């Protein structure tokens, strides 16, 4: 079986307005900025990125308690942003925690 799991930390930069699906499930997208230094081929590499994170269900309620600038840790899986944008990936959160 293939694996698709990601755990990343960063800073909450933006919260888009929550919405509710026709099935009654809450959804919300957030933007998270990440900065780190990683070792690649024996050399240090600085990584900077902005990642769209999709929240669903109870995670939308958890996000209400967050403020812009909060450091958070997210784990989940990667999926295409849409069927039309199959090259753009979004992290679908399964856990969301404030980092102290």
Backbone torsions as a table, in degrees:
resi	resn	phi	psi	omega
1	UNK	NA	139.6	178.8
2	UNK	-72.3	154.8	178.5
3	UNK	-114.0	146.2	178.6
4	UNK	-150.3	91.5	-178.8
5	UNK	-144.3	140.1	-180.0
6	UNK	-142.6	137.6	173.7
7	UNK	-128.7	125.5	-176.4
8	UNK	-145.9	150.6	176.1
9	UNK	-117.7	158.3	179.1
10	UNK	-179.6	-165.4	-176.9
11	UNK	-113.6	132.7	177.5
12	UNK	-70.1	116.8	-177.1
13	UNK	-102.5	-33.7	-175.7
14	UNK	-155.2	143.2	172.7
15	UNK	-120.5	120.3	174.9
16	UNK	-80.0	158.0	-179.6
17	UNK	-61.2	138.6	176.0
18	UNK	-68.3	156.5	177.3
19	UNK	-141.6	167.6	-179.3
20	UNK	-123.4	130.5	179.4
21	UNK	-72.1	164.2	175.4
22	UNK	-57.1	-24.8	178.4
23	UNK	-82.6	-1.1	178.1
24	UNK	88.1	13.2	-179.6
25	UNK	-94.3	131.5	177.6
26	UNK	-73.4	140.5	177.8
27	UNK	-136.8	148.8	176.5
28	UNK	-158.0	142.9	172.8
29	UNK	-107.2	145.1	175.0
30	UNK	-131.9	158.8	173.5
31	UNK	-110.4	134.1	-179.7
32	UNK	-125.3	131.2	173.6
33	UNK	-98.8	140.6	-178.2
34	UNK	-127.9	136.7	173.1
35	UNK	-136.5	131.5	176.4
36	UNK	-158.2	171.4	172.7
37	UNK	-116.1	127.9	-178.0
38	UNK	-122.3	151.3	176.9
39	UNK	-93.1	124.3	179.8
40	UNK	-136.4	120.7	179.7
41	UNK	52.9	38.6	176.7
42	UNK	82.6	0.4	-179.5
43	UNK	-121.3	149.0	177.4
44	UNK	-76.5	137.8	179.1
45	UNK	-130.1	129.7	176.3
46	UNK	-85.0	131.4	-179.6
47	UNK	-114.6	127.8	174.7
48	UNK	-133.9	128.8	179.0
49	UNK	-154.8	159.3	173.1
50	UNK	-117.0	128.8	-174.1
51	UNK	-123.6	132.0	172.1
52	UNK	-82.9	130.3	179.5
53	UNK	-119.6	130.0	178.9
54	UNK	-100.8	128.3	178.0
55	UNK	-110.8	145.4	177.1
56	UNK	-141.4	152.0	176.0
57	UNK	64.7	-132.8	-175.2
58	UNK	-63.2	-25.7	179.8
59	UNK	-63.9	-28.1	175.9
60	UNK	-63.1	-41.6	176.8
61	UNK	-64.5	-39.5	177.9
62	UNK	-62.2	-37.3	-178.1
63	UNK	-66.9	-25.4	179.2
64	UNK	-62.4	-27.7	-179.5
65	UNK	-82.8	-5.6	-178.4
66	UNK	-91.5	153.7	175.8
67	UNK	-119.1	151.6	175.2
68	UNK	-56.2	137.7	-177.4
69	UNK	95.3	-12.3	177.7
70	UNK	-66.6	141.9	173.6
71	UNK	-86.5	130.9	-176.7
72	UNK	-134.0	158.4	174.7
73	UNK	-121.9	129.9	-177.8
74	UNK	-124.8	138.7	169.4
75	UNK	-127.8	147.2	-178.6
76	UNK	175.8	-150.5	-178.1
77	UNK	-133.0	154.8	179.1
78	UNK	-91.4	140.6	177.1
79	UNK	-147.8	157.2	176.7
80	UNK	-60.4	147.8	178.7
81	UNK	-61.6	-35.7	177.1
82	UNK	-164.0	171.9	177.4
83	UNK	-64.8	-29.6	179.6
84	UNK	-81.0	-27.2	-178.7
85	UNK	-111.9	63.2	-174.7
86	UNK	-71.4	-15.4	179.2
87	UNK	-89.2	-16.1	177.0
88	UNK	-93.1	125.8	-177.5
89	UNK	-103.9	148.6	177.1
90	UNK	-128.1	139.1	174.6
91	UNK	-85.2	118.2	175.5
92	UNK	-90.9	110.3	-173.4
93	UNK	-71.9	138.3	170.8
94	UNK	-111.5	-26.9	172.2
95	UNK	-137.1	150.5	179.3
96	UNK	-145.7	121.6	-177.9
97	UNK	-134.6	141.7	171.8
98	UNK	-75.2	136.9	179.9
99	UNK	-100.6	127.3	-179.8
100	UNK	-89.1	NA	NA
